[in-house]
Amino acid sequence: MIFIPPFYFYKLVNFIVYCLHEAVRKLFRELVVTMLLLYLSSPTL
């Protein structure tokens, strides 16, 4: 078992959470754009 100081562990977890959050936000934005395009291009408006 490698001992990691709590500060570094906290920073690492923070970084991972930040990366995940950014990825989810990008995916969500792309999904919304795709849905909007599909909605706008659908003939049944």
PDB file as gemmi writes it, atoms N, CA and C in Angstrom:
CRYST1    1.000    1.000    1.000  90.00  90.00  90.00 P 1                      
ATOM      1  N   MET A   1       0.848  -1.199   0.000  1.00  0.00           N  
ATOM      2  CA  MET A   1       0.000   0.000   0.000  1.00  0.00           C  
ATOM      3  C   MET A   1       0.887   1.253   0.000  1.00  0.00           C  
ATOM      4  N   ILE A   2       0.730   2.056  -1.023  1.00  0.00           N  
ATOM      5  CA  ILE A   2       1.509   3.288  -1.106  1.00  0.00           C  
ATOM      6  C   ILE A   2       0.751   4.384  -0.364  1.00  0.00           C  
ATOM      7  N   PHE A   3       1.472   5.105   0.479  1.00  0.00           N  
ATOM      8  CA  PHE A   3       0.836   6.185   1.219  1.00  0.00           C  
ATOM      9  C   PHE A   3       0.840   7.455   0.383  1.00  0.00           C  
ATOM     10  N   ILE A   4      -0.356   7.989   0.139  1.00  0.00           N  
ATOM     11  CA  ILE A   4      -0.483   9.246  -0.598  1.00  0.00           C  
ATOM     12  C   ILE A   4      -0.958  10.303   0.390  1.00  0.00           C  
ATOM     13  N   PRO A   5      -0.268  11.417   0.482  1.00  0.00           N  
ATOM     14  CA  PRO A   5      -0.738  12.483   1.372  1.00  0.00           C  
ATOM     15  C   PRO A   5      -2.160  12.923   0.996  1.00  0.00           C  
ATOM     16  N   PRO A   6      -2.996  13.198   1.979  1.00  0.00           N  
ATOM     17  CA  PRO A   6      -4.401  13.546   1.717  1.00  0.00           C  
ATOM     18  C   PRO A   6      -4.554  14.709   0.746  1.00  0.00           C  
ATOM     19  N   PHE A   7      -3.629  15.677   0.835  1.00  0.00           N  
ATOM     20  CA  PHE A   7      -3.717  16.839  -0.045  1.00  0.00           C  
ATOM     21  C   PHE A   7      -3.616  16.425  -1.508  1.00  0.00           C  
ATOM     22  N   TYR A   8      -2.636  15.581  -1.827  1.00  0.00           N  
ATOM     23  CA  TYR A   8      -2.453  15.133  -3.207  1.00  0.00           C  
ATOM     24  C   TYR A   8      -3.623  14.267  -3.650  1.00  0.00           C  
ATOM     25  N   PHE A   9      -4.112  13.442  -2.737  1.00  0.00           N  
ATOM     26  CA  PHE A   9      -5.255  12.588  -3.050  1.00  0.00           C  
ATOM     27  C   PHE A   9      -6.472  13.454  -3.385  1.00  0.00           C  
ATOM     28  N   TYR A  10      -6.667  14.492  -2.581  1.00  0.00           N  
ATOM     29  CA  TYR A  10      -7.788  15.405  -2.806  1.00  0.00           C  
ATOM     30  C   TYR A  10      -7.661  16.103  -4.158  1.00  0.00           C  
ATOM     31  N   LYS A  11      -6.438  16.534  -4.480  1.00  0.00           N  
ATOM     32  CA  LYS A  11      -6.195  17.202  -5.759  1.00  0.00           C  
ATOM     33  C   LYS A  11      -6.490  16.255  -6.929  1.00  0.00           C  
ATOM     34  N   LEU A  12      -6.059  15.006  -6.771  1.00  0.00           N  
ATOM     35  CA  LEU A  12      -6.268  14.007  -7.820  1.00  0.00           C  
ATOM     36  C   LEU A  12      -7.755  13.763  -8.040  1.00  0.00           C  
ATOM     37  N   VAL A  13      -8.488  13.572  -6.945  1.00  0.00           N  
ATOM     38  CA  VAL A  13      -9.932  13.338  -7.042  1.00  0.00           C  
ATOM     39  C   VAL A  13     -10.614  14.549  -7.672  1.00  0.00           C  
ATOM     40  N   ASN A  14     -10.190  15.729  -7.250  1.00  0.00           N  
ATOM     41  CA  ASN A  14     -10.742  16.968  -7.794  1.00  0.00           C  
ATOM     42  C   ASN A  14     -10.526  17.034  -9.302  1.00  0.00           C  
ATOM     43  N   PHE A  15      -9.319  16.678  -9.742  1.00  0.00           N  
ATOM     44  CA  PHE A  15      -8.969  16.703 -11.156  1.00  0.00           C  
ATOM     45  C   PHE A  15      -9.823  15.725 -11.955  1.00  0.00           C  
ATOM     46  N   ILE A  16      -9.990  14.499 -11.410  1.00  0.00           N  
ATOM     47  CA  ILE A  16     -10.780  13.474 -12.098  1.00  0.00           C  
ATOM     48  C   ILE A  16     -12.233  13.927 -12.222  1.00  0.00           C  
ATOM     49  N   VAL A  17     -12.777  14.475 -11.130  1.00  0.00           N  
ATOM     50  CA  VAL A  17     -14.161  14.944 -11.143  1.00  0.00           C  
ATOM     51  C   VAL A  17     -14.325  16.068 -12.170  1.00  0.00           C  
ATOM     52  N   TYR A  18     -13.327  16.957 -12.218  1.00  0.00           N  
ATOM     53  CA  TYR A  18     -13.376  18.071 -13.168  1.00  0.00           C  
ATOM     54  C   TYR A  18     -13.385  17.545 -14.607  1.00  0.00           C  
ATOM     55  N   CYS A  19     -12.513  16.583 -14.895  1.00  0.00           N  
ATOM     56  CA  CYS A  19     -12.430  16.013 -16.243  1.00  0.00           C  
ATOM     57  C   CYS A  19     -13.750  15.339 -16.625  1.00  0.00           C  
ATOM     58  N   LEU A  20     -14.309  14.570 -15.700  1.00  0.00           N  
ATOM     59  CA  LEU A  20     -15.581  13.895 -15.959  1.00  0.00           C  
ATOM     60  C   LEU A  20     -16.680  14.917 -16.214  1.00  0.00           C  
ATOM     61  N   HIS A  21     -16.685  15.952 -15.409  1.00  0.00           N  
ATOM     62  CA  HIS A  21     -17.708  16.996 -15.551  1.00  0.00           C  
ATOM     63  C   HIS A  21     -17.612  17.665 -16.915  1.00  0.00           C  
ATOM     64  N   GLU A  22     -16.387  17.973 -17.324  1.00  0.00           N  
ATOM     65  CA  GLU A  22     -16.180  18.604 -18.636  1.00  0.00           C  
ATOM     66  C   GLU A  22     -16.647  17.678 -19.765  1.00  0.00           C  
ATOM     67  N   ALA A  23     -16.298  16.394 -19.659  1.00  0.00           N  
ATOM     68  CA  ALA A  23     -16.674  15.428 -20.690  1.00  0.00           C  
ATOM     69  C   ALA A  23     -18.192  15.315 -20.786  1.00  0.00           C  
ATOM     70  N   VAL A  24     -18.855  15.249 -19.633  1.00  0.00           N  
ATOM     71  CA  VAL A  24     -20.314  15.132 -19.614  1.00  0.00           C  
ATOM     72  C   VAL A  24     -20.948  16.381 -20.215  1.00  0.00           C  
ATOM     73  N   ARG A  25     -20.370  17.546 -19.897  1.00  0.00           N  
ATOM     74  CA  ARG A  25     -20.918  18.786 -20.433  1.00  0.00           C  
ATOM     75  C   ARG A  25     -20.787  18.841 -21.951  1.00  0.00           C  
ATOM     76  N   LYS A  26     -19.636  18.402 -22.476  1.00  0.00           N  
ATOM     77  CA  LYS A  26     -19.437  18.375 -23.930  1.00  0.00           C  
ATOM     78  C   LYS A  26     -20.434  17.432 -24.588  1.00  0.00           C  
ATOM     79  N   LEU A  27     -20.577  16.228 -24.004  1.00  0.00           N  
ATOM     80  CA  LEU A  27     -21.511  15.245 -24.552  1.00  0.00           C  
ATOM     81  C   LEU A  27     -22.931  15.791 -24.535  1.00  0.00           C  
ATOM     82  N   PHE A  28     -23.304  16.401 -23.409  1.00  0.00           N  
ATOM     83  CA  PHE A  28     -24.653  16.931 -23.270  1.00  0.00           C  
ATOM     84  C   PHE A  28     -24.920  18.022 -24.305  1.00  0.00           C  
ATOM     85  N   ARG A  29     -23.926  18.905 -24.497  1.00  0.00           N  
ATOM     86  CA  ARG A  29     -24.088  19.991 -25.460  1.00  0.00           C  
ATOM     87  C   ARG A  29     -24.237  19.424 -26.877  1.00  0.00           C  
ATOM     88  N   GLU A  30     -23.428  18.435 -27.217  1.00  0.00           N  
ATOM     89  CA  GLU A  30     -23.523  17.826 -28.546  1.00  0.00           C  
ATOM     90  C   GLU A  30     -24.879  17.157 -28.735  1.00  0.00           C  
ATOM     91  N   LEU A  31     -25.355  16.510 -27.658  1.00  0.00           N  
ATOM     92  CA  LEU A  31     -26.657  15.845 -27.716  1.00  0.00           C  
ATOM     93  C   LEU A  31     -27.766  16.866 -27.950  1.00  0.00           C  
ATOM     94  N   VAL A  32     -27.702  17.978 -27.231  1.00  0.00           N  
ATOM     95  CA  VAL A  32     -28.714  19.025 -27.382  1.00  0.00           C  
ATOM     96  C   VAL A  32     -28.695  19.599 -28.797  1.00  0.00           C  
ATOM     97  N   VAL A  33     -27.495  19.853 -29.310  1.00  0.00           N  
ATOM     98  CA  VAL A  33     -27.373  20.379 -30.675  1.00  0.00           C  
ATOM     99  C   VAL A  33     -27.947  19.389 -31.682  1.00  0.00           C  
ATOM    100  N   THR A  34     -27.645  18.111 -31.501  1.00  0.00           N  
ATOM    101  CA  THR A  34     -28.154  17.083 -32.412  1.00  0.00           C  
ATOM    102  C   THR A  34     -29.673  17.030 -32.366  1.00  0.00           C  
ATOM    103  N   MET A  35     -30.224  17.079 -31.157  1.00  0.00           N  
ATOM    104  CA  MET A  35     -31.675  17.036 -31.010  1.00  0.00           C  
ATOM    105  C   MET A  35     -32.321  18.250 -31.677  1.00  0.00           C  
ATOM    106  N   LEU A  36     -31.701  19.416 -31.481  1.00  0.00           N  
ATOM    107  CA  LEU A  36     -32.231  20.639 -32.093  1.00  0.00           C  
ATOM    108  C   LEU A  36     -32.211  20.535 -33.614  1.00  0.00           C  
ATOM    109  N   LEU A  37     -31.101  20.044 -34.153  1.00  0.00           N  
ATOM    110  CA  LEU A  37     -30.985  19.910 -35.606  1.00  0.00           C  
ATOM    111  C   LEU A  37     -32.021  18.933 -36.140  1.00  0.00           C  
ATOM    112  N   LEU A  38     -32.192  17.813 -35.440  1.00  0.00           N  
ATOM    113  CA  LEU A  38     -33.183  16.823 -35.865  1.00  0.00           C  
ATOM    114  C   LEU A  38     -34.584  17.420 -35.815  1.00  0.00           C  
ATOM    115  N   TYR A  39     -34.848  18.171 -34.744  1.00  0.00           N  
ATOM    116  CA  TYR A  39     -36.174  18.777 -34.586  1.00  0.00           C  
ATOM    117  C   TYR A  39     -36.444  19.810 -35.693  1.00  0.00           C  
ATOM    118  N   LEU A  40     -35.424  20.629 -35.957  1.00  0.00           N  
ATOM    119  CA  LEU A  40     -35.586  21.675 -36.968  1.00  0.00           C  
ATOM    120  C   LEU A  40     -35.680  21.097 -38.377  1.00  0.00           C  
ATOM    121  N   SER A  41     -34.991  19.987 -38.612  1.00  0.00           N  
ATOM    122  CA  SER A  41     -34.984  19.420 -39.963  1.00  0.00           C  
ATOM    123  C   SER A  41     -36.147  18.456 -40.191  1.00  0.00           C  
ATOM    124  N   SER A  42     -36.907  18.161 -39.126  1.00  0.00           N  
ATOM    125  CA  SER A  42     -38.036  17.254 -39.309  1.00  0.00           C  
ATOM    126  C   SER A  42     -39.170  17.992 -40.015  1.00  0.00           C  
ATOM    127  N   PRO A  43     -39.802  17.361 -40.995  1.00  0.00           N  
ATOM    128  CA  PRO A  43     -40.851  18.038 -41.785  1.00  0.00           C  
ATOM    129  C   PRO A  43     -42.150  18.241 -41.003  1.00  0.00           C  
ATOM    130  N   THR A  44     -42.346  17.495 -39.924  1.00  0.00           N  
ATOM    131  CA  THR A  44     -43.617  17.574 -39.187  1.00  0.00           C  
ATOM    132  C   THR A  44     -43.545  18.628 -38.100  1.00  0.00           C  
ATOM    133  N   LEU A  45     -43.439  19.887 -38.509  1.00  0.00           N  
ATOM    134  CA  LEU A  45     -43.414  20.983 -37.531  1.00  0.00           C  
ATOM    135  C   LEU A  45     -44.815  21.571 -37.382  1.00  0.00           C  
TER     136      LEU A  45                                                      
END                                                                             
